[in-house]
Amino acid sequence: MAAENRLRLIDPAWDWQQARQNFRWSIPNNFNIAEVCCDRWARADPQRLALVHLAEDGTTTRYTFAQLKTASDQFANVLRAYGVTQGDRVGMLLPQGPAVLIAHLATYKIGAIALPLFTLFGPDALSYRLQDSGAKVLITDGENLDKAESVKTADAGALQTIYSVDAGAGLSFWEELSRASRHFVPVQTKAEDPAVLIYTSGTTGPPKGALHAHRFLLGHLPSMEVGHGGFPAGSEMGWTPADWAWIGGLMDMAMPCLYYGVPQLSHRMRKFDPDYAYSLMTEHALTRLFMPPTALRMLQTAKTPSGLRVKSVTSGGESLGEALHDWGTRRLGAPINEVYGQTECNLVISANPDLMTVKPDTMGYAVPGHEVAIIDSKGAEVPADTLGEIAIRAPDPVMFLGYWNNPAATEKKFVNGWLCTGDLGRKDAEGYFRFESRSDDVITSAGYRIGPTEIENCLSAHPDVVMAAAIGVPDPVRTEVVKAFVVLRDGANWDGLESQLIARVRDRVSPHVAPRMIQPLETMPVTATGKILRRSLRDLSAI
C-alpha cells in the first residue's frame, strides 16, 4: 500500500506528463493515519528516531517510534476512559512538541477526530471553534490553561475535560498517560472515515471547519515527493517553523515525516527569528524544510551561515516570485519549490527544477494524481492564458469531506464536478499554473482586472523591500486604483523610494498595474499562516 501511491522519482528520464498519465491511486478500504505514521514503524524498526524536541529552555528530548506508539496507546486508553468514542472531536491547543503528536496518534487510534488549534487564538476564536466543533476534550499547556478554562466555563457546551501538558497545571496529561495501560487495540477505520477537522483562517468570512478523512494523508504523498525530489533519500531531518495547528505545518511536514520514517525537529518559535532559524538548520543538520514565504523573505535579511545541509525547501500560501527562487538556490544551496493547495484540498500543484523546467513566477504543474484546471463561473474550462478560477476535479484523495455542520457552504464550494478554490489564476498551453489573486482580491481599474501578485513580486524583488502587498482603493474615475504597502529592510531610506518603486512596477510589469501610491509599514498584517490580511490594509486605507 505504501509503495503504490508513490512516484519513485529515481529515474533520471522521469517525465512529468507521462507520470501524470500513468499514475493510479491505490486507496485501501481500511486505513488509519496512526497505523502508517507510527505503529508500522514501531513494529519494523522500534528504535528508529521519530522526533527530536528542542524545548524553549534548551533541553533536548528524543522519541523513537516505539516510544510514540507506547505513549499514544496509553493516551488512547485515557481518552476512552473519559468517554471519547469514534467520531468525537479532540481539541489540541498546543505548540510543536511530542504531546501534540501523541494526542493526534491517540485520537486516530480511537477513531475520533483531531481538532488542531493555534496557541495564539484569543478567547473568541477559541470559543468559536470549540463550540462549532462540539469538542469533548481539549489538551493544552499551562500557558493557555486559564484561557481554555474560561472558555469552558462561559460556554458550558460539549467540552468536558481539559488536560494540561505542564506539571502542576490542571489535570495532568503526562500523569494520566503514565498511569494508563500500554495495551490498546486501535479501531479499524475506513479510509473515508473522518480523521481531522481543520478550520480555515477566516480571511474572507467566519472560519469554516474542513473535515478530512484518513485517506487525505495518502493524497499528500505525490506532491511531497515532487517538492522534495523523492523524499526521503539517505540521512534526513525535517523541520518547519509553521505551527502544526495549520494544514501547512501538519500535512506539509509533520505527518509526512512520520509516514516516511524521517525524524523531524519540533520547537516552538514564538516569533520567527531568521538568525536563530539558521542556527537550528546548522546545529540539527536540517535537510528537508517547509517554509512559508514570509519566513523565507525574512531569511533573506540575515547572513547565510556556512555548513547548511538543506536539500530541498517547499513553500506555499503566497506566491514566491522569481527572486526568492533564485535566492534559495544561490544562498541555501537548495531549490525552493512552490506548492499550492488550501485547507480544503492541499498540495495539488508543485514545481521542482530537477524534474521540470521551472518557469518564473509560476507554481508549476498539476501533481500526478490530481486534475487541476482554470474554470469560469459555470464550471467550464477556459482557454489557455485566460484568467479564471483554479479548480480541482472531484473526487480526489486529498480533498475534504465537507464543511463541518455546513452543507450549504459545502455545496457552494463545488460547481460542475470541480472544487472551486476561490483563487484566480491562469494555465498556459504547456500546463504551467500562475496564481493571480484570491477572487476577492481582484482590483478593477479602468476596465482592467488586476491581480496583486505580479505587483507584489516586483516590489519585493527590490533590495530595500522585505514584504509588499497591493490592494484596490476607490477612485471616482477608474473605479479603483492600485495602492501598495511595503515593509522596508532596516536602514532603508524612504526619501525618493516611493517614486522609484512605482516606476519599477510600471517598467517591469505594466503601466496599467503600477501603484498610484505606496505606504511604508513597520509590519505587514498577516494571518497566522503568513497570508496577507488585505482586509486590514483596506481598513487602514479607509482611515
RODO-2510 file (C-alpha; in nm, 4 decimals, decimal comma):
residues 543
     n   res          X          Y          Z
     1     m     0,0000     0,0000     0,0000
     2     a     0,2693     0,2492     0,0972
     3     a     0,4623     0,1985    -0,2262
     4     e     0,1656     0,2035    -0,4625
     5     n     0,0870     0,5726    -0,4076
     6     r     0,4487     0,6823    -0,4524
     7     l     0,6044     0,8314    -0,7637
     8     r     0,9503     0,6760    -0,7299
     9     l     1,1402     0,9770    -0,8612
    10     i     1,4695     0,7940    -0,9089
    11     d     1,4723     0,7573    -1,2869
    12     p     1,6769     1,0387    -1,4464
    13     a     1,4497     1,0121    -1,7510
    14     w     1,1392     1,0758    -1,5378
    15     d     0,8809     1,2605    -1,7444
    16     w     0,6161     1,4718    -1,5741
    17     q     0,3395     1,4312    -1,8307
    18     q     0,3970     1,0582    -1,8612
    19     a     0,3876     1,0266    -1,4828
    20     r     0,0534     1,2084    -1,4776
    21     q    -0,0874     0,9725    -1,7385
    22     n     0,0408     0,6567    -1,5716
    23     f    -0,0269     0,7404    -1,2074
    24     r    -0,3096     0,5498    -1,0391
    25     w    -0,4257     0,5911    -0,6822
    26     s    -0,4412     0,2838    -0,4627
    27     i    -0,6559     0,3729    -0,1639
    28     p    -0,7248     0,0739     0,0635
    29     n    -1,0669     0,0236     0,2133
    30     n    -0,9273     0,0171     0,5674
    31     f    -0,6744     0,2864     0,6525
    32     n    -0,5635     0,4712     0,9652
    33     i    -0,3120     0,7557     0,9891
    34     a    -0,1735     0,6338     1,3250
    35     e    -0,1012     0,2893     1,1842
    36     v     0,1052     0,4121     0,8870
    37     c     0,2672     0,7066     1,0677
    38     c     0,3636     0,5243     1,3861
    39     d     0,2684     0,1655     1,4593
    40     r     0,4081     0,0030     1,1442
    41     w     0,7460     0,1712     1,2056
    42     a     0,7382     0,0648     1,5715
    43     r     0,6949    -0,2961     1,4619
    44     a     0,9543    -0,2871     1,1846
    45     d     1,2214    -0,0695     1,3480
    46     p     1,1334     0,0118     1,7109
    47     q     1,4445     0,2214     1,7822
    48     r     1,4092     0,4320     1,4695
    49     l     1,4259     0,8007     1,5642
    50     a     1,0955     0,9817     1,5087
    51     l     1,1267     1,3179     1,6847
    52     v     1,3879     1,5496     1,8312
    53     h     1,2193     1,8080     2,0526
    54     l     1,4053     2,1242     2,1487
    55     a     1,2297     2,2887     2,4424
    56     e     1,2359     2,6639     2,4955
    57     d     1,4793     2,6166     2,7842
    58     g     1,7240     2,4398     2,5523
    59     t     1,6509     2,0873     2,6773
    60     t     1,6515     1,8243     2,4020
    61     t     1,4322     1,5123     2,4132
    62     r     1,4350     1,2298     2,1603
    63     y     1,1484     0,9944     2,0785
    64     t     1,1677     0,6678     1,8892
    65     f     0,8702     0,5253     1,7025
    66     a     0,8356     0,2621     1,9735
    67     q     0,8087     0,5351     2,2370
    68     l     0,5495     0,7246     2,0320
    69     k     0,3465     0,4060     1,9927
    70     t     0,3526     0,3286     2,3638
    71     a     0,2611     0,6837     2,4633
    72     s    -0,0189     0,7106     2,2065
    73     d    -0,1600     0,3713     2,3103
    74     q    -0,1636     0,4893     2,6709
    75     f    -0,3305     0,8190     2,5897
    76     a    -0,5845     0,6419     2,3703
    77     n    -0,6811     0,4467     2,6831
    78     v    -0,7042     0,7747     2,8767
    79     l    -0,9358     0,9260     2,6184
    80     r    -1,1510     0,6166     2,6055
    81     a    -1,1792     0,6146     2,9869
    82     y    -1,3110     0,9709     2,9750
    83     g    -1,5791     0,8721     2,7268
    84     v    -1,4225     0,9682     2,3937
    85     t    -1,5560     0,7411     2,1213
    86     q    -1,5366     0,7139     1,7454
    87     g    -1,6342     1,0415     1,5766
    88     d    -1,5835     1,2626     1,8855
    89     r    -1,3656     1,5719     1,8452
    90     v    -1,0451     1,6111     2,0460
    91     g    -0,9069     1,9653     2,0603
    92     m    -0,5295     2,0262     2,0705
    93     l    -0,4247     2,3758     2,1763
    94     l    -0,0534     2,3044     2,1790
    95     p     0,2692     2,4267     2,0185
    96     q     0,5045     2,1959     1,8299
    97     g     0,6186     1,9101     2,0518
    98     p     0,5767     1,5429     2,1420
    99     a     0,2459     1,5917     2,3241
   100     v     0,0613     1,7112     2,0165
   101     l     0,1868     1,4180     1,8073
   102     i     0,0898     1,1735     2,0816
   103     a    -0,2545     1,3345     2,1029
   104     h    -0,3029     1,3113     1,7256
   105     l    -0,1998     0,9465     1,7104
   106     a    -0,4143     0,8504     2,0103
   107     t    -0,7141     1,0277     1,8606
   108     y    -0,6793     0,8425     1,5305
   109     k    -0,6452     0,5083     1,7112
   110     i    -0,9817     0,5634     1,8785
   111     g    -1,1403     0,6659     1,5501
   112     a    -1,2029     1,0130     1,6905
   113     i    -1,1386     1,3419     1,5074
   114     a    -0,8356     1,5589     1,5783
   115     l    -0,9051     1,9323     1,6110
   116     p    -0,5770     2,1303     1,5842
   117     l    -0,5961     2,4780     1,7431
   118     f    -0,3446     2,7627     1,7216
   119     t    -0,1966     2,8643     2,0572
   120     l    -0,2259     3,2346     1,9775
   121     f    -0,6027     3,2136     1,9396
   122     g    -0,7789     3,4540     2,1733
   123     p    -1,0856     3,3526     2,3741
   124     d    -1,3312     3,4462     2,0984
   125     a    -1,1510     3,2477     1,8281
   126     l    -1,1039     2,9508     2,0584
   127     s    -1,4629     2,9596     2,1800
   128     y    -1,5974     2,9725     1,8249
   129     r    -1,4061     2,6627     1,7148
   130     l    -1,4766     2,4611     2,0284
   131     q    -1,8469     2,5421     2,0159
   132     d    -1,8817     2,4889     1,6428
   133     s    -1,6985     2,1555     1,6514
   134     g    -1,8573     2,0319     1,9721
   135     a    -1,5197     1,9141     2,1013
   136     k    -1,5421     1,6824     2,4024
   137     v    -1,1797     1,7049     2,5203
   138     l    -0,9084     1,9712     2,4980
   139     i    -0,5347     1,9206     2,5510
   140     t    -0,3390     2,2388     2,6189
   141     d    -0,0437     2,3746     2,8175
   142     g    -0,0126     2,5803     3,1334
   143     e     0,0242     2,8998     2,9365
   144     n    -0,3161     2,8543     2,7732
   145     l    -0,4948     2,6734     3,0545
   146     d    -0,6671     2,9783     3,2074
   147     k    -0,7930     3,0843     2,8648
   148     a    -0,9229     2,7347     2,7959
   149     e    -1,0898     2,7061     3,1375
   150     s    -1,2597     3,0458     3,0943
   151     v    -1,3957     2,9398     2,7572
   152     k    -1,5230     2,6127     2,9012
   153     t    -1,6934     2,7913     3,1926
   154     a    -1,8508     3,0569     2,9710
   155     d    -1,9750     2,8207     2,7018
   156     a    -2,0805     2,5211     2,9121
   157     g    -2,1009     2,3286     2,5860
   158     a    -1,9817     1,9834     2,4883
   159     l    -1,6304     2,0357     2,6271
   160     q    -1,5943     1,8083     2,9299
   161     t    -1,2248     1,7636     3,0064
   162     i    -0,9116     1,9766     2,9737
   163     y    -0,5659     1,8220     3,0085
   164     s    -0,2511     2,0244     3,0639
   165     v     0,0896     1,9049     2,9483
   166     d     0,2664     2,1233     3,2091
   167     a     0,3316     1,9955     3,5598
   168     g     0,1208     2,1455     3,8368
   169     a    -0,1349     2,2930     3,5989
   170     g    -0,4771     2,1300     3,5966
   171     l    -0,5471     1,7675     3,5019
   172     s    -0,2044     1,6363     3,4009
   173     f    -0,1690     1,4940     3,0500
   174     w     0,1537     1,3114     3,1341
   175     e     0,0390     1,1725     3,4708
   176     e    -0,2848     1,0415     3,3242
   177     l    -0,0891     0,8882     3,0380
   178     s     0,1688     0,7211     3,2626
   179     r    -0,0991     0,5512     3,4729
   180     a    -0,2832     0,4084     3,1716
   181     s    -0,2399     0,0621     3,0270
   182     r     0,0084     0,0203     2,7442
   183     h    -0,2206    -0,2271     2,5704
   184     f    -0,4599    -0,0807     2,3193
   185     v    -0,6275    -0,2296     2,0133
   186     p    -0,6927     0,0512     1,7612
   187     v    -1,0295     0,0914     1,5961
   188     q    -1,0240    -0,0349     1,2389
   189     t    -1,1139     0,2792     1,0475
   190     k    -1,2097     0,3131     0,6838
   191     a    -1,0080     0,5356     0,4530
   192     e    -1,3220     0,7504     0,4186
   193     d    -1,3769     0,7862     0,7935
   194     p    -1,3192     1,1400     0,9303
   195     a    -0,9841     1,1998     1,0997
   196     v    -0,9003     1,5729     1,1152
   197     l    -1,1046     1,8919     1,1445
   198     i    -0,9044     2,1982     1,0435
   199     y    -1,0625     2,5414     1,0463
   200     t    -0,9898     2,7849     0,7659
   201     s    -0,8035     3,1016     0,8547
   202     g    -1,1139     3,3125     0,8008
   203     t    -0,9675     3,5742     0,5671
   204     t    -1,2943     3,6008     0,3732
   205     g    -1,5543     3,5398     0,6446
   206     p    -1,6180     3,3274     0,9551
   207     p    -1,3842     3,0275     0,9781
   208     k    -1,5278     2,7009     0,8464
   209     g    -1,4251     2,3580     0,9658
   210     a    -1,2814     2,1498     0,6809
   211     l    -1,3364     1,7846     0,7691
   212     h    -1,0785     1,5439     0,6281
   213     a    -1,0743     1,1648     0,6030
   214     h    -0,7825     0,9349     0,6904
   215     r    -0,7101     0,8978     0,3166
   216     f    -0,6072     1,2617     0,2858
   217     l    -0,2620     1,1691     0,4156
   218     l    -0,2129     0,9500     0,1071
   219     g    -0,3374     1,2369    -0,1078
   220     h    -0,0411     1,4477     0,0075
   221     l     0,2301     1,1992    -0,0883
   222     p     0,2798     1,2698    -0,4612
   223     s     0,3317     1,6411    -0,4002
   224     m     0,5639     1,5731    -0,1070
   225     e     0,7779     1,3583    -0,3346
   226     v     0,7757     1,6122    -0,6169
   227     g     0,8564     1,9004    -0,3835
   228     h     1,1373     1,7107    -0,2130
   229     g     1,2699     1,5133    -0,5090
   230     g     1,1776     1,1630    -0,3937
   231     f     1,1840     1,2421    -0,0222
   232     p     1,3312     1,0715     0,1682
   233     a     1,6725     0,9588     0,0477
   234     g     1,9529     0,8806     0,2927
   235     s     2,0153     1,0719     0,6146
   236     e     1,7378     1,3264     0,6659
   237     m     1,5916     1,5653     0,9226
   238     g     1,2733     1,7614     0,8596
   239     w     1,1555     2,0894     1,0082
   240     t     0,9054     2,3670     0,9620
   241     p     0,8569     2,6845     1,1672
   242     a     0,4877     2,6712     1,0717
   243     d     0,2622     2,5776     1,3595
   244     w     0,1256     2,2236     1,3401
   245     a    -0,2234     2,3615     1,4043
   246     w    -0,2359     2,4660     1,0376
   247     i    -0,2547     2,2298     0,7433
   248     g     0,0776     2,3593     0,6084
   249     g     0,2734     2,2689     0,9215
   250     l     0,0807     1,9494     0,9949
   251     m     0,0489     1,7975     0,6484
   252     d     0,3346     1,9593     0,4541
   253     m     0,5935     1,8327     0,7024
   254     a     0,4914     1,6815     1,0406
   255     m     0,2730     1,3857     0,9360
   256     p     0,4605     1,3089     0,6103
   257     c     0,7870     1,2881     0,8075
   258     l     0,6293     1,0264     1,0330
   259     y     0,4841     0,8430     0,7334
   260     y     0,8232     0,8207     0,5608
   261     g     1,0030     0,7322     0,8843
   262     v     1,2060     1,0520     0,8724
   263     p     1,2989     1,2193     1,2033
   264     q     1,1957     1,5793     1,2477
   265     l     1,2754     1,8664     1,4786
   266     s     0,9990     2,0202     1,6873
   267     h     1,0443     2,3561     1,8542
   268     r     0,8198     2,6454     1,9457
   269     m     0,9228     2,9679     1,7752
   270     r     0,7177     3,2404     1,9369
   271     k     0,8420     3,4824     1,6752
   272     f     1,0336     3,3914     1,3646
   273     d     1,3967     3,4932     1,4054
   274     p     1,5989     3,4379     1,0857
   275     d     1,9354     3,4197     1,2653
   276     y     1,8008     3,1653     1,5122
   277     a     1,6374     2,9687     1,2294
   278     y     1,9749     2,9454     1,0582
   279     s     2,1325     2,8219     1,3809
   280     l     1,8703     2,5451     1,4035
   281     m     1,9438     2,4445     1,0449
   282     t     2,3141     2,4078     1,1086
   283     e     2,3106     2,2617     1,4614
   284     h     2,0485     1,9979     1,3804
   285     a     2,1607     1,9263     1,0225
   286     l     1,8159     2,0010     0,8829
   287     t     1,7709     1,8748     0,5270
   288     r     1,4012     1,8968     0,4333
   289     l     1,2092     2,2134     0,5124
   290     f     0,8647     2,3620     0,4691
   291     m     0,8992     2,7404     0,4968
   292     p     0,6140     2,9884     0,4448
   293     p     0,7020     3,2748     0,2084
   294     t     0,7092     3,5257     0,4936
   295     a     0,9792     3,3235     0,6713
   296     l     1,1828     3,2924     0,3529
   297     r     1,1708     3,6676     0,2949
   298     m     1,2929     3,7220     0,6499
   299     l     1,5774     3,4743     0,5968
   300     q     1,6964     3,6965     0,3153
   301     t     1,7632     3,9737     0,5666
   302     a     2,0089     3,7634     0,7721
   303     k     2,3567     3,6387     0,6922
   304     t     2,3509     3,2887     0,5480
   305     p     2,5855     3,0672     0,7529
   306     s     2,8219     2,8066     0,6189
   307     g     2,7614     2,4400     0,6848
   308     l     2,3969     2,4220     0,5726
   309     r     2,2837     2,0745     0,4663
   310     v     1,9472     2,1741     0,3216
   311     k     1,8473     1,9552     0,0246
   312     s     1,5043     2,0928    -0,0570
   313     v     1,2547     2,3521     0,0608
   314     t     0,8849     2,3674    -0,0149
   315     s     0,6814     2,6819     0,0344
   316     g     0,3177     2,7761    -0,0103
   317     g     0,0446     3,0144     0,0979
   318     e     0,1552     3,3120    -0,1107
   319     s     0,3293     3,3472    -0,4447
   320     l     0,7075     3,3335    -0,4121
   321     g     0,8254     3,5186    -0,7206
   322     e     1,1371     3,4596    -0,9275
   323     a     1,3692     3,6471    -0,6917
   324     l     1,3052     3,4113    -0,3988
   325     h     1,3569     3,1061    -0,6178
   326     d     1,6919     3,2366    -0,7364
   327     w     1,7992     3,3390    -0,3867
   328     g     1,7203     2,9967    -0,2422
   329     t     1,9280     2,8111    -0,4958
   330     r     2,2159     3,0563    -0,4597
   331     r     2,2229     3,1066    -0,0823
   332     l     2,0599     2,7983     0,0698
   333     g     2,2139     2,5625    -0,1821
   334     a     1,8755     2,4025    -0,2447
   335     p     1,5753     2,4809    -0,4633
   336     i     1,2703     2,6462    -0,3124
   337     n     0,9859     2,4502    -0,4669
   338     e     0,6478     2,6177    -0,4675
   339     v     0,3471     2,4081    -0,3660
   340     y    -0,0164     2,5047    -0,3992
   341     g    -0,3278     2,3970    -0,2173
   342     q    -0,5671     2,5106     0,0507
   343     t    -0,7169     2,3790     0,3716
   344     e    -0,9950     2,2035     0,1818
   345     c    -0,7690     2,0435    -0,0804
   346     n    -0,3987     2,0702    -0,0125
   347     l    -0,0892     2,0151    -0,2313
   348     v    -0,2182     1,9679    -0,5865
   349     i     0,0316     2,1830    -0,7823
   350     s     0,4076     2,1810    -0,7428
   351     a     0,7401     2,2505    -0,9118
   352     n     1,0914     2,1077    -0,8908
   353     p     1,3783     2,2158    -1,1195
   354     d     1,5225     1,8630    -1,1089
   355     l     1,2036     1,7271    -1,2654
   356     m     1,0910     2,0068    -1,4926
   357     t     1,1832     2,3403    -1,6416
   358     v     1,0655     2,5929    -1,3854
   359     k     0,9041     2,8988    -1,5385
   360     p     0,9500     3,2245    -1,3478
   361     d     0,6511     3,3323    -1,1383
   362     t     0,4574     3,0106    -1,1995
   363     m     0,3594     2,7477    -0,9436
   364     g     0,4426     2,4559    -1,1724
   365     y     0,2282     2,1673    -1,2994
   366     a    -0,0622     1,9745    -1,1547
   367     v     0,0902     1,6928    -0,9498
   368     p     0,0304     1,3358    -1,0739
   369     g    -0,2922     1,2084    -0,9240
   370     h    -0,4659     1,5475    -0,9234
   371     e    -0,6673     1,7058    -1,2040
   372     v    -0,6467     2,0849    -1,1847
   373     a    -0,7952     2,3371    -1,4271
   374     i    -0,8907     2,7018    -1,4736
   375     i    -1,2670     2,7371    -1,4969
   376     d    -1,5298     3,0055    -1,5475
   377     s    -1,8254     3,0781    -1,3187
   378     k    -2,0256     2,7915    -1,4729
   379     g    -1,7544     2,5320    -1,4225
   380     a    -1,6313     2,5163    -1,7817
   381     e    -1,2585     2,5103    -1,8545
   382     v    -1,1314     2,8310    -2,0130
   383     p    -0,8738     2,8635    -2,2941
   384     a    -0,5021     2,8797    -2,2199
   385     d    -0,3724     3,2024    -2,0630
   386     t    -0,7244     3,3110    -1,9679
   387     l    -0,7930     3,4394    -1,6182
   388     g    -1,0287     3,2163    -1,4253
   389     e    -1,0704     3,0263    -1,1010
   390     i    -0,8293     2,7491    -1,0025
   391     a    -1,0313     2,4307    -0,9502
   392     i    -0,9669     2,0646    -0,8645
   393     r    -1,1690     1,7786    -1,0073
   394     a    -1,3696     1,5828    -0,7507
   395     p    -1,3295     1,3262    -0,6105
   396     d    -0,9663     1,3457    -0,5037
   397     p    -0,7986     1,1612    -0,2117
   398     v    -0,6620     1,4864    -0,0654
   399     m    -0,9993     1,6637    -0,0876
   400     f    -1,2073     1,7338     0,2227
   401     l    -1,5282     1,5509     0,3086
   402     g    -1,7124     1,8790     0,3560
   403     y    -1,7527     2,1719     0,5939
   404     w    -1,8461     2,0756     0,9476
   405     n    -2,2208     2,1209     1,0027
   406     n    -2,2415     2,3486     0,6984
   407     p    -2,3867     2,1625     0,3987
   408     a    -2,4834     2,4876     0,2251
   409     a    -2,1225     2,6111     0,2252
   410     t    -2,0046     2,2674     0,1108
   411     e    -2,2451     2,2698    -0,1830
   412     k    -2,1383     2,6238    -0,2751
   413     k    -1,7739     2,5092    -0,2878
   414     f    -1,8419     2,2871    -0,5910
   415     v    -1,9600     2,3573    -0,9451
   416     n    -1,9958     2,1079    -1,2288
   417     g    -1,7772     1,8486    -1,0545
   418     w    -1,4975     2,0929    -0,9657
   419     l    -1,3922     2,2140    -0,6215
   420     c    -1,3609     2,5922    -0,6507
   421     t    -1,0619     2,7270    -0,4623
   422     g    -1,1597     3,0943    -0,4686
   423     d    -0,8176     3,1672    -0,6199
   424     l    -0,7773     3,3248    -0,9600
   425     g    -0,5055     3,2100    -1,1946
   426     r    -0,4050     3,1172    -1,5464
   427     k    -0,2836     2,7980    -1,7116
   428     d    -0,0637     2,8298    -2,0172
   429     a    -0,0528     2,5985    -2,3184
   430     e     0,2239     2,3893    -2,1596
   431     g     0,0263     2,3277    -1,8403
   432     y     0,2027     2,5722    -1,6060
   433     f    -0,0217     2,7400    -1,3494
   434     r     0,0166     3,1013    -1,2464
   435     f    -0,1510     3,2323    -0,9329
   436     e    -0,3050     3,5783    -0,9704
   437     s    -0,5033     3,6503    -0,6556
   438     r    -0,7868     3,5492    -0,4340
   439     s    -1,1109     3,6109    -0,6201
   440     d    -1,1970     3,8814    -0,3681
   441     d    -0,8520     4,0413    -0,4107
   442     v    -0,9073     4,1380    -0,7739
   443     i    -0,8562     4,5083    -0,8410
   444     t    -1,0868     4,6575    -1,1028
   445     s    -0,9299     4,9661    -1,2574
   446     a    -1,0356     5,1423    -1,5791
   447     g    -1,1865     4,8212    -1,7108
   448     y    -0,8836     4,6066    -1,6236
   449     r    -0,8991     4,3175    -1,3776
   450     i    -0,5697     4,3319    -1,1908
   451     g    -0,4316     4,0664    -0,9583
   452     p    -0,1879     4,1844    -0,6902
   453     t     0,0685     3,9038    -0,7233
   454     e     0,2807     4,0416    -1,0067
   455     i     0,2869     4,3830    -0,8405
   456     e     0,3930     4,2361    -0,5079
   457     n     0,6606     4,0154    -0,6624
   458     c     0,8058     4,3123    -0,8481
   459     l     0,8144     4,5302    -0,5371
   460     s     0,9523     4,2531    -0,3148
   461     a     1,2413     4,1968    -0,5550
   462     h     1,3716     4,5481    -0,4817
   463     p     1,6678     4,5223    -0,2399
   464     d     1,5124     4,7675     0,0070
   465     v     1,1760     4,5872     0,0304
   466     v     1,1186     4,2927     0,2670
   467     m     0,7441     4,2475     0,2059
   468     a     0,4847     4,4046    -0,0230
   469     a     0,1083     4,3937    -0,0669
   470     a    -0,1273     4,5566    -0,3154
   471     i    -0,4968     4,6371    -0,2890
   472     g    -0,7526     4,8414    -0,4777
   473     v    -0,8787     5,1666    -0,3272
   474     p    -1,1894     5,3519    -0,4522
   475     d    -1,1433     5,6027    -0,7326
   476     p    -1,4270     5,8138    -0,8811
   477     v    -1,2964     5,7759    -1,2374
   478     r    -1,1303     5,4356    -1,2566
   479     t    -1,3497     5,2514    -1,0018
   480     e    -1,0288     5,1558    -0,8198
   481     v    -0,6608     5,2405    -0,8341
   482     v    -0,3746     5,0312    -0,7066
   483     k    -0,2285     5,1131    -0,3682
   484     a     0,0726     4,9244    -0,2371
   485     f     0,2149     4,8730     0,1112
   486     v     0,5759     4,7823     0,1795
   487     v     0,7885     4,6785     0,4749
   488     l     1,1445     4,8029     0,4287
   489     r     1,4715     4,6486     0,5376
   490     d     1,6433     4,8052     0,8367
   491     g     1,8307     5,1166     0,7366
   492     a     1,6453     5,1731     0,4081
   493     n     1,5810     5,5379     0,3192
   494     w     1,2217     5,6168     0,2203
   495     d     1,3099     5,9527     0,0630
   496     g     1,2556     5,9163    -0,3114
   497     l     1,1938     5,5421    -0,2840
   498     e     0,8190     5,5606    -0,3457
   499     s     0,8639     5,7064    -0,6941
   500     q     1,1376     5,4523    -0,7700
   501     l     0,9133     5,1626    -0,6729
   502     i     0,6187     5,2919    -0,8750
   503     a     0,8457     5,3331    -1,1764
   504     r     0,9803     4,9814    -1,1201
   505     v     0,6338     4,8277    -1,1475
   506     r     0,5470     5,0485    -1,4437
   507     d     0,8619     4,9444    -1,6263
   508     r     0,8861     4,5803    -1,5273
   509     v     0,5212     4,4742    -1,5203
   510     s     0,2915     4,7224    -1,6939
   511     p     0,1876     5,0875    -1,6613
   512     h    -0,1761     4,9919    -1,6036
   513     v    -0,0919     4,7953    -1,2864
   514     a     0,1547     5,0429    -1,1388
   515     p     0,0539     5,1679    -0,7919
   516     r    -0,0633     5,5271    -0,7673
   517     m     0,0639     5,5414    -0,4094
   518     i     0,2776     5,3332    -0,1747
   519     q     0,2636     5,3395     0,2032
   520     p     0,5514     5,2101     0,4192
   521     l     0,4609     4,9944     0,7207
   522     e     0,6646     4,8697     1,0143
   523     t     0,4956     4,5296     0,9936
   524     m     0,2612     4,3698     0,7426
   525     p    -0,0724     4,2406     0,8761
   526     v    -0,0756     3,8659     0,8113
   527     t    -0,2660     3,5612     0,9284
   528     a    -0,1008     3,3010     1,1494
   529     t    -0,0145     3,1095     0,8309
   530     g     0,1625     3,4090     0,6762
   531     k    -0,1110     3,5146     0,4343
   532     i    -0,1536     3,8877     0,3872
   533     l    -0,4668     4,0275     0,5529
   534     r    -0,5805     4,2560     0,2743
   535     r    -0,8986     4,3498     0,4526
   536     s    -0,6806     4,5011     0,7284
   537     l    -0,4966     4,7006     0,4623
   538     r    -0,8296     4,8177     0,3214
   539     d    -0,9366     4,9232     0,6698
   540     l    -0,6067     5,1067     0,7096
   541     s    -0,6623     5,2897     0,3815
   542     a    -1,0109     5,3948     0,4874
   543     i    -0,8860     5,5761     0,7983
***
